[in-house]
Amino acid sequence: MRPPVLRALLWGGVIAGPLFVVAFVLEGATRVGYDALRHPVSSLALGEYGWTQDLNFIVAGLLTLGFAVALWRELRGGGSGTAGQVRRGATWGPILIGVWAVHLITVGFFVTDPVSGYPRGTPDRLTQYATTHGAIHDLAAIPGFLCLGAAFLVFAVRFGRQRAFGRAAYSVITFVVFVTAFMLANAAFGQTEGLVRYGGLFQRIAVVTGWLWLTLLAAHRISGKVGNTLRALGWRRDRGRRTAVPRVERMKWIGKTTAVGLAAAMVLAGALPVFAAPDTERGQVVSVTRLGTLSARQVAAALKGDQGGAWDTWKVRYGVETYRVVYRTVDASGRRTTASGLVALPRNGERRLRAVSFTHGTELFRGDAPSTTKEVWGRAPALTYASAGMAAVAPDYLGLGKGPGRHPWMDVPSETTASLDMLRAARRFASESGRQLRREVLVTGFSQGASAALGLARALQTGTDPWFRLGAVAPVSGAYAFRDAELPALLKGRTDAKAGVIYAALTFVAFNRLHHLYDSPSEVFRAPYDRRMEKLLDGSHTGLEVVKGTPNTIDALLTPRGRAALAHPTGRLAGALRVVDGVCAWKPKAPIRLYVAKGDEQAVSANSPRCRAMLRAHGATAPLVDLGTPEYGGSRHLGSHQAATAALVRWFASMS
């Protein structure tokens, strides 16, 4: 009979897999921003409750290690058949499973680095390991997965020698599925286009396949030994009758049923991401408000009549219908919310339209967003593109226009989701109107919207949406190097003084809402601005009110601690800025141009060359388009937007 300790260790092998799988499924279902189809199991160890996945790794590893020890004792102890059959795989089989177990324990103590955009706000892929424990985590995973795959083959040979051809074939099939899924998952986590969205699914196929095999192997050892015990005790068929062994028979039945039940539960739990319903709410249209209908002549008159400066009307060909669309999306924490945006459609009778996504620059007042503004400035890009025959889609962003809450300024992840969901809503609305948006999207944005445009372009290229694809991307006058170029410039007075004050205030107020940079505004703002800045920048005050309510210099606004924080960002602020400054850290496969004006008094000229250099480092060629020295209302920064719109409508129109 088997010693109680050995029996317990074998049962640990039965329990480990189902426990591990059920645990990570439950964890993934409760994490904001976590997508089981996209993100790896290891990423659940990141964040506030990451310790639960660490514990899951360690417990599963210890149970599996105990099973490997018991398996070593069982197989080395002999059994029926010849000695060669018994000992085939008796050494290497348990050792390979033991290495898998040690790998689990190791990754439980050494947490992975972020990948594929989780936790929310992190890059899709780090160009180098951010932490030592992240590197150790990945190094430990390689021998772990390789050894488990080798174990399948070792036991396939053993089962074949024992003429257990069914188990041998199952082991070989498990090996093929496991290795294939593992390789696809690695390619997906390496951001291979077309696979990125399914990296988590591929990894789960590999993990569940491997754990199922281990669970059934442990169950086989237990059920087989129960039968041997029955025979040793004399409880067997005798003269055509079954001798009743109620208690022992029940134990055998309970053991087999429990093992099979746990295995089935593990497969079903692991398969949940495959059968889970997609997030159909995002991009759903909540309401549509018709804003106006303009003839081509009226469009041209509106563009020429802008008091800040006339817009180019060379490409105005058609009349335009404008709509405000309110749609469902998620906020900066991944919770359900709504947002609004402007859709402008040409009155040209064309059914299939190419979409242009335009993401606007910084607006302090929610009423100045594209779908709610009464000024030509906020609507001019949409009118320009639509009158040239394209469908213009301009998101207001979260917390602006008709969206609830406060606007998370310069939060590229939420700007990306809001822009993508706006495209989805525009597609649904256009379809209901008898129009269709083509797959390829032309993406552009100005100032704050330049970073948002790059975020959206990257999401489109990686297949975040099953319909839309990236057609071209053209950001204009963006702060792509916010930490290393923009902040130093405004602290040294190289930007427009008032603009620098407002951007510094926005950096603290907006980032504090998401990243908790300070406990009290007085830590970073001098009196009396410590009592007024957060309210002044809540979206309910006009730009003129903000200008009047802020000082004229950075030193009058910031405390020494506040100034030092911007000069040398650390901690949460540094982490947030890494995300902002990572918008150029990828390789666009569609045409890309960076538009910039000389002597820009807000987005300093160093930003665009740094973005181009980062794109080049990732293998992309992005020409800088010099817009010269245009002005709008006395601002060269605003003038660059107007000049770029004129250039872009021609470039976009030239694309078939």
C-alpha positions in Angstrom: 0.0 0.0 0.0 1.1 3.6 -0.7 2.3 5.7 2.3 0.0 8.5 3.2 2.6 11.2 2.4 3.1 9.8 -1.1 -0.6 9.6 -1.7 -1.0 13.3 -0.7 1.8 14.3 -3.0 0.1 12.6 -5.9 -3.1 14.3 -5.1 -1.2 17.6 -5.2 -0.5 16.8 -8.8 -4.2 16.4 -9.5 -5.2 19.7 -7.7 -2.4 22.0 -8.9 -3.6 22.5 -12.5 -7.3 23.2 -11.8 -6.4 25.4 -8.9 -4.0 27.5 -11.0 -6.3 27.9 -14.0 -9.4 28.7 -12.0 -7.4 31.3 -9.9 -6.0 33.2 -12.9 -9.4 33.2 -14.7 -11.0 34.8 -11.6 -8.2 37.3 -11.3 -8.4 38.3 -14.9 -12.1 38.8 -14.7 -11.7 41.4 -11.9 -8.7 43.4 -13.2 -9.5 46.8 -14.9 -8.0 47.0 -18.3 -6.9 43.3 -18.4 -7.9 41.5 -21.6 -7.5 37.7 -21.3 -7.4 37.3 -25.1 -4.4 39.8 -25.3 -2.4 39.8 -22.1 -0.3 37.0 -20.5 -1.2 35.3 -17.3 2.0 36.6 -15.7 0.8 40.2 -16.1 -1.8 39.5 -13.4 1.1 39.7 -10.9 1.4 43.5 -11.7 -0.6 46.1 -9.8 -2.1 46.5 -6.4 -3.4 42.9 -6.2 -0.6 41.3 -8.1 0.4 39.3 -5.0 -2.5 37.0 -5.6 -1.0 35.7 -8.8 2.4 35.5 -7.2 0.8 33.2 -4.6 -0.9 31.3 -7.3 2.4 30.6 -9.1 4.1 29.5 -5.9 1.3 27.3 -4.6 1.0 25.6 -8.0 4.7 25.2 -8.2 5.0 23.6 -4.7 2.2 21.2 -5.4 3.7 20.2 -8.7 7.2 19.8 -7.2 5.7 17.4 -4.6 4.0 15.5 -7.4 7.3 15.2 -9.3 9.0 13.8 -6.2 6.1 11.3 -5.7 6.3 10.4 -9.4 10.0 9.7 -9.1 9.4 7.4 -6.2 6.5 5.6 -8.0 8.3 5.1 -11.3 11.6 4.1 -9.7 9.9 1.7 -7.4 8.9 -0.6 -10.3 5.6 -2.2 -11.3 4.1 -4.6 -13.8 6.0 -5.4 -17.0 9.7 -5.7 -17.8 12.3 -3.7 -16.1 13.0 -1.7 -19.3 9.4 -0.8 -19.7 9.1 0.2 -16.0 12.2 2.4 -16.0 11.7 4.0 -19.4 11.2 7.7 -18.5 11.4 7.0 -14.8 14.3 9.4 -14.3 13.9 12.1 -16.9 10.1 12.3 -16.7 9.9 13.4 -13.1 13.0 15.6 -13.4 11.5 17.5 -16.4 8.2 18.0 -14.5 10.3 19.2 -11.5 12.0 21.9 -13.6 8.5 23.1 -14.7 7.6 23.3 -11.0 10.7 25.2 -10.0 10.0 27.6 -12.9 6.6 28.3 -11.4 8.0 29.0 -8.0 10.7 31.3 -9.5 8.3 33.4 -11.5 6.2 33.7 -8.4 9.0 35.5 -6.7 10.2 37.5 -9.7 7.5 39.6 -11.3 7.3 40.2 -15.0 7.7 43.5 -16.8 4.6 45.1 -18.5 3.8 43.9 -22.0 1.0 44.5 -24.6 -0.3 47.6 -22.8 -1.1 46.1 -19.4 -1.2 47.6 -16.8 -3.1 50.4 -18.5 -0.8 53.1 -19.7 2.3 51.1 -20.2 3.9 50.6 -23.6 3.1 47.5 -25.7 6.7 46.4 -25.5 9.7 47.6 -23.5 12.8 48.1 -25.7 14.9 46.8 -22.8 14.1 45.2 -19.5 12.9 47.8 -17.0 13.7 45.6 -14.0 16.1 42.8 -13.0 13.2 40.7 -11.7 11.5 41.1 -15.1 14.5 39.7 -16.8 14.8 36.8 -14.3 11.1 36.1 -14.8 11.5 35.6 -18.6 14.8 33.6 -18.2 13.1 31.2 -15.8 10.1 30.7 -18.2 12.2 29.4 -21.1 13.5 26.2 -19.4 10.2 25.7 -17.6 8.2 25.6 -20.8 10.8 23.7 -22.8 11.1 21.0 -20.1 7.4 20.5 -19.8 7.2 20.0 -23.6 10.1 17.5 -23.3 8.2 15.6 -20.6 5.3 15.0 -23.0 7.7 13.2 -25.4 9.4 11.3 -22.7 6.2 9.9 -21.4 4.9 9.3 -24.9 7.8 6.9 -25.4 7.2 5.3 -22.1 3.5 4.8 -22.8 4.4 3.4 -26.3 6.8 0.9 -24.8 4.0 -0.2 -22.4 1.7 -0.5 -25.5 -0.6 2.1 -24.0 -1.0 3.7 -27.5 -3.9 5.9 -26.5 -1.9 7.6 -23.8 1.1 7.8 -26.1 -0.8 9.5 -28.9 -2.4 11.9 -26.4 1.0 12.9 -25.1 2.3 13.6 -28.7 -0.8 15.6 -29.6 -0.3 17.6 -26.3 3.3 18.3 -27.3 2.3 19.6 -30.7 -0.5 21.8 -29.4 1.6 23.0 -26.5 4.7 24.0 -28.5 2.7 25.6 -31.3 0.6 27.7 -28.9 3.7 28.7 -26.9 5.5 29.9 -30.1 2.5 31.9 -31.2 2.1 33.5 -27.8 5.8 34.5 -27.8 5.3 36.1 -31.2 2.2 37.9 -30.1 3.9 39.3 -27.0 6.7 40.4 -29.2 4.1 42.6 -31.0 3.9 40.6 -34.2 1.2 42.3 -36.3 -1.9 40.2 -36.6 -1.1 38.1 -33.5 -0.9 40.8 -30.8 -4.7 40.7 -30.0 -4.5 36.9 -29.3 -1.3 36.5 -27.3 -3.3 35.8 -24.1 -5.4 33.2 -25.9 -2.4 31.4 -27.4 -0.7 31.3 -24.0 -3.8 30.0 -22.3 -4.1 27.2 -24.9 -0.5 26.2 -24.1 -1.0 26.5 -20.3 -4.3 24.7 -20.1 -3.1 21.9 -22.5 0.0 21.4 -20.3 -1.9 21.4 -17.0 -4.6 19.0 -18.3 -1.9 16.5 -19.3 -0.3 16.8 -15.8 -3.6 16.5 -14.1 -4.6 13.3 -16.0 -1.1 11.9 -15.4 -1.5 12.3 -11.7 -5.0 10.9 -11.8 -3.8 7.9 -13.7 -1.2 7.1 -11.1 -3.8 7.4 -8.3 -6.5 5.4 -10.0 -4.1 2.7 -11.2 -2.7 2.2 -7.7 -6.2 2.0 -6.2 -6.8 -1.0 -8.6 -3.6 -2.6 -7.6 -4.5 -2.3 -3.9 -7.9 -3.9 -4.5 -6.3 -6.8 -6.2 -3.7 -7.2 -3.4 -6.5 -7.4 -0.9 -8.3 -10.1 -2.9 -11.2 -7.9 -3.9 -11.7 -8.9 -7.5 -14.1 -10.7 -9.9 -14.4 -14.4 -8.8 -16.3 -17.0 -10.7 -18.2 -14.5 -12.7 -19.4 -12.6 -9.6 -18.2 -9.2 -8.4 -17.3 -9.4 -4.7 -18.7 -6.3 -3.0 -16.2 -3.9 -1.6 -18.5 -1.0 -0.9 -16.1 1.3 0.9 -13.0 0.7 -1.3 -15.1 0.7 -4.5 -16.6 4.0 -3.5 -13.1 5.5 -2.8 -12.0 4.4 -6.3 -15.1 5.9 -7.9 -14.8 9.1 -5.9 -11.1 9.4 -6.8 -11.6 9.0 -10.5 -14.7 11.2 -10.6 -12.9 13.9 -8.7 -9.9 13.8 -11.0 -12.0 13.9 -14.1 -14.2 16.7 -12.7 -11.2 18.8 -11.8 -9.7 18.3 -15.3 -13.0 19.3 -16.9 -13.3 22.3 -14.7 -9.8 23.4 -15.7 -10.5 23.1 -19.4 -13.8 25.0 -19.1 -12.2 27.8 -17.0 -9.3 28.1 -19.4 -11.7 28.2 -22.4 -13.7 31.1 -21.0 -11.7 33.8 -22.8 -12.4 32.0 -26.1 -16.1 31.9 -25.6 -16.5 35.2 -23.8 -18.7 37.7 -25.5 -16.7 40.6 -27.0 -17.1 44.0 -25.6 -19.9 45.1 -27.8 -20.8 48.2 -25.8 -17.7 50.3 -26.7 -18.5 52.4 -29.7 -22.3 51.9 -29.4 -24.2 55.1 -30.4 -26.1 56.6 -27.5 -27.5 59.6 -29.4 -27.1 61.6 -32.6 -27.8 65.4 -32.9 -27.9 67.0 -36.3 -25.9 70.2 -36.0 -26.3 71.7 -39.4 -26.2 71.4 -43.2 -23.9 73.6 -45.2 -23.6 74.0 -49.0 -20.1 74.1 -50.5 -20.3 77.9 -50.7 -21.3 78.2 -47.1 -18.4 75.9 -46.0 -16.0 78.1 -47.9 -17.5 81.3 -46.4 -17.3 79.9 -42.9 -13.6 78.9 -43.3 -12.7 82.2 -44.9 -14.5 84.2 -42.2 -12.6 82.9 -39.2 -11.5 86.0 -37.2 -8.2 84.5 -36.3 -7.3 84.0 -39.9 -8.7 82.5 -43.0 -8.5 78.8 -43.7 -7.5 77.4 -47.0 -10.6 76.5 -49.2 -8.9 75.2 -52.3 -10.2 71.6 -51.7 -13.8 72.6 -50.9 -15.9 70.7 -53.4 -19.0 69.5 -51.5 -21.6 70.6 -49.0 -21.3 69.1 -45.5 -23.7 67.7 -42.9 -22.4 67.8 -39.3 -23.6 65.7 -36.4 -22.8 65.4 -32.7 -22.5 61.7 -31.7 -22.6 60.6 -28.1 -21.2 57.0 -27.7 -20.1 54.5 -25.2 -16.5 54.1 -24.2 -14.3 53.6 -21.1 -12.7 56.1 -18.8 -9.1 56.4 -17.8 -9.5 53.6 -15.3 -11.3 51.3 -17.7 -14.8 51.9 -16.3 -17.8 52.4 -18.6 -18.6 55.9 -19.6 -19.8 58.0 -22.5 -18.1 60.6 -24.7 -19.0 62.8 -27.6 -17.5 63.8 -30.9 -18.1 65.5 -34.3 -18.9 63.6 -37.5 -18.9 65.6 -40.7 -20.1 63.8 -43.9 -19.8 65.2 -47.5 -23.0 65.7 -49.5 -21.6 64.1 -52.6 -23.7 60.9 -53.0 -20.7 58.7 -52.5 -21.6 55.6 -50.4 -18.1 54.4 -49.5 -16.0 57.1 -47.7 -12.5 57.2 -46.5 -12.4 58.3 -42.8 -10.1 61.0 -41.4 -9.7 61.0 -37.7 -8.7 64.4 -36.3 -7.7 64.7 -32.6 -7.7 68.3 -31.4 -5.3 70.3 -29.3 -5.6 71.4 -25.7 -9.0 72.9 -24.8 -9.6 74.2 -21.3 -13.4 74.6 -21.6 -15.6 71.6 -22.3 -17.7 73.7 -24.6 -14.8 74.4 -27.0 -14.6 70.7 -28.1 -15.3 70.0 -31.8 -19.0 68.9 -31.3 -20.0 71.7 -29.0 -18.0 74.7 -30.1 -19.5 77.7 -31.9 -16.2 78.9 -33.2 -14.8 78.1 -36.6 -11.5 77.1 -35.1 -12.8 73.9 -33.5 -14.8 72.8 -36.5 -12.5 73.9 -39.4 -10.5 70.7 -39.8 -13.7 68.6 -40.0 -15.3 71.0 -42.5 -12.1 71.0 -44.6 -11.9 67.2 -44.9 -15.6 66.6 -45.3 -16.0 69.2 -48.0 -13.1 67.5 -49.9 -15.1 64.2 -50.0 -14.0 62.4 -46.8 -15.8 61.5 -43.6 -14.3 63.6 -40.8 -14.4 62.1 -37.3 -13.3 64.3 -34.4 -13.5 63.0 -30.9 -14.1 65.5 -28.1 -12.1 63.3 -25.7 -13.2 62.2 -22.2 -14.7 65.0 -20.0 -15.1 67.5 -22.9 -18.1 68.2 -25.1 -21.0 66.2 -23.7 -18.8 63.7 -21.9 -19.2 63.4 -18.1 -16.4 63.9 -15.6 -13.1 65.7 -15.9 -10.8 65.6 -18.9 -7.6 63.5 -18.4 -5.3 65.8 -20.2 -2.4 64.2 -22.1 -3.4 60.7 -21.0 -2.6 59.0 -24.3 -4.2 55.6 -23.4 -7.6 57.2 -22.8 -7.3 59.5 -25.8 -6.6 56.4 -27.8 -9.6 54.5 -26.6 -11.9 57.5 -26.9 -10.7 58.1 -30.5 -11.0 54.4 -31.5 -14.5 54.1 -30.0 -15.5 57.3 -31.8 -14.5 55.7 -35.1 -16.6 52.7 -34.2 -19.6 54.9 -33.4 -19.1 56.9 -36.6 -19.0 53.7 -38.6 -22.3 52.6 -37.0 -23.9 56.0 -37.6 -22.7 56.2 -41.2 -24.1 52.7 -41.8 -27.5 53.7 -40.5 -27.4 56.7 -42.9 -26.7 54.5 -45.9 -22.9 55.2 -46.0 -19.9 53.0 -45.3 -16.5 54.0 -43.8 -13.7 52.3 -45.6 -11.2 50.2 -43.6 -8.1 52.4 -44.0 -8.2 55.5 -41.7 -6.2 58.6 -42.3 -5.1 59.8 -38.8 -4.0 63.3 -37.9 -4.0 65.5 -34.8 -2.6 68.8 -33.5 -0.7 69.6 -30.4 -2.1 67.4 -27.6 -3.9 65.6 -30.4 -0.7 64.8 -32.1 0.2 62.4 -29.4 -3.4 61.1 -29.4 -3.1 60.5 -33.2 0.0 58.5 -32.8 -1.7 56.4 -30.1 -4.7 55.8 -32.3 -2.5 55.0 -35.3 -0.6 52.4 -33.3 -3.8 50.8 -32.1 -5.1 50.6 -35.6 -1.9 49.0 -36.9 -1.9 46.3 -34.2 -5.4 45.3 -35.1 -7.1 46.5 -32.0 -10.3 46.9 -34.1 -11.2 44.1 -36.4 -12.5 46.5 -39.2 -10.3 49.6 -39.2 -6.7 49.7 -40.4 -4.1 52.4 -40.5 -4.0 54.2 -43.9 -1.6 57.1 -43.0 -0.6 59.1 -40.0 0.4 62.8 -39.8 0.7 64.4 -36.4 1.2 68.2 -36.2 3.2 70.2 -33.7 3.2 67.7 -30.9 4.9 67.6 -27.5 6.5 64.2 -28.2 9.4 64.7 -25.8 7.4 66.2 -23.0 9.9 65.4 -20.2 13.2 66.1 -22.1 12.2 69.0 -24.3 8.9 70.6 -23.4 9.2 70.8 -19.6 12.8 72.1 -19.7 11.7 74.7 -22.2 8.8 76.1 -20.3 10.8 76.1 -17.0 13.6 78.1 -18.7 11.1 80.6 -20.3 11.6 79.4 -23.9 7.9 79.0 -24.5 5.2 81.6 -24.4 5.1 82.6 -20.7 1.3 82.3 -20.2 1.1 79.0 -22.1 4.0 77.7 -20.0 2.2 78.5 -16.8 -1.0 76.8 -18.0 0.8 73.7 -19.2 2.7 73.4 -15.9 -0.5 73.7 -14.0 -2.3 71.2 -16.2 0.6 68.7 -15.8 0.1 68.7 -12.0 -3.7 68.9 -11.8 -4.5 66.5 -14.6 -1.8 63.9 -13.7 -2.6 64.1 -10.1 -6.2 63.0 -10.8 -4.8 59.8 -12.3 -1.5 59.2 -10.6 -1.7 61.0 -7.2 1.3 63.2 -7.4 0.5 65.2 -4.2 -1.7 65.1 -1.2 -2.4 68.9 -1.1 -2.1 71.4 -3.9 0.0 73.6 -1.6 2.8 71.2 -2.1 3.3 72.3 -5.7 1.3 75.6 -6.1 2.0 78.8 -4.3 -0.8 80.8 -2.6 -3.3 81.8 -3.7 -3.1 79.4 -6.7 -3.1 76.4 -4.4 -6.7 77.1 -3.6 -7.9 77.9 -7.1 -6.0 75.8 -9.7 -7.9 72.5 -9.4 -11.2 74.2 -9.7 -10.0 76.6 -12.5 -9.0 73.6 -14.6 -12.1 71.5 -14.1 -13.4 72.1 -17.6 -16.2 74.5 -16.6 -14.1 77.7 -17.1 -13.4 79.3 -20.4 -9.9 79.8 -21.7 -10.2 83.5 -21.0 -11.1 82.8 -17.4 -8.1 80.5 -17.0 -5.8 83.1 -18.5 -7.0 85.7 -16.1 -6.9 83.4 -13.1 -3.3 82.3 -13.5 0.0 84.2 -12.9 2.3 85.4 -15.7 5.3 83.4 -14.7 6.2 79.8 -13.6 7.9 81.0 -10.5 4.8 82.8 -9.3 2.8 79.6 -9.8 5.1 76.8 -8.5 6.7 76.2 -5.1 10.3 75.1 -5.1 9.1 71.5 -4.7 6.8 71.9 -7.6 9.4 73.3 -9.8 11.9 70.6 -8.8 9.3 67.9 -9.6 9.0 69.2 -13.2 12.7 69.7 -13.6 13.6 66.2 -12.4 10.6 64.0 -12.5 10.6 60.9 -10.3 8.2 58.2 -9.1 4.7 58.4 -10.5 5.2 61.5 -12.4 8.2 60.0 -14.2 6.2 56.9 -15.0 3.3 58.9 -16.4 5.7 60.9 -18.6 7.3 57.8 -19.9 4.0 56.8 -21.4 3.5 60.3 -22.9 7.0 60.3 -24.4 6.6 56.7 -25.7 4.2 57.7 -28.5 6.9 57.6 -31.1 8.5 54.3 -29.9 7.2 52.0 -32.7 7.4 51.4 -36.4 4.4 52.6 -38.5 4.0 50.5 -41.6 1.7 53.1 -43.3 3.0 56.5 -44.7 3.9 58.9 -41.9 4.8 62.6 -41.9 5.6 64.9 -39.0 4.5 68.5 -39.5 6.3 71.3 -37.7 6.6 75.1 -37.8 9.7 77.2 -37.2 9.8 79.1 -33.9 6.7 77.4 -32.4 6.2 79.2 -29.1 4.3 76.3 -27.4 5.5 72.9 -28.8 9.2 73.7 -29.0 11.1 72.7 -32.1 13.1 70.0 -30.4 10.0 67.8 -30.0 9.6 66.7 -33.7 13.2 65.8 -34.4 13.2 63.6 -31.2 10.1 61.8 -32.4 11.7 61.3 -35.8 14.8 59.9 -34.2 12.8 57.5 -32.1 10.8 56.3 -35.1 14.0 55.8 -37.0 15.4 53.8 -34.1 12.4 51.4 -34.6 13.0 51.2 -38.3 10.6 53.8 -39.6 11.3 56.7 -41.9 9.3 59.8 -41.0 10.1 63.0 -42.9 9.7 66.4 -41.2 7.5 68.7 -43.2 8.5 72.3 -42.6 5.4 74.5 -42.5 7.5 77.7 -42.4 6.3 80.5 -40.1 2.5 80.6 -40.3 0.5 82.5 -37.8 -3.1 82.4 -36.5 -4.3 85.1 -34.1 -0.6 86.0 -33.5 0.4 82.4 -32.6 2.8 80.4 -34.7 1.7 77.2 -32.8 -1.9 77.8 -33.9 -0.8 78.8 -37.3 1.0 75.5 -37.8 -2.4 73.8 -37.3 -4.0 75.9 -40.0 -1.2 75.5 -42.5 -0.9 71.7 -41.8 -4.7 71.3 -42.5 -4.2 72.8 -45.9 -1.3 70.6 -46.7 -2.9 67.4 -45.3 -6.2 67.7 -47.2 -4.2 67.7 -50.4 -2.0 64.7 -49.3 -5.0 62.7 -48.1 -7.0 63.5 -51.2 -4.1 62.2 -53.4 -4.5 58.7 -51.8 -6.8 56.5 -53.8 
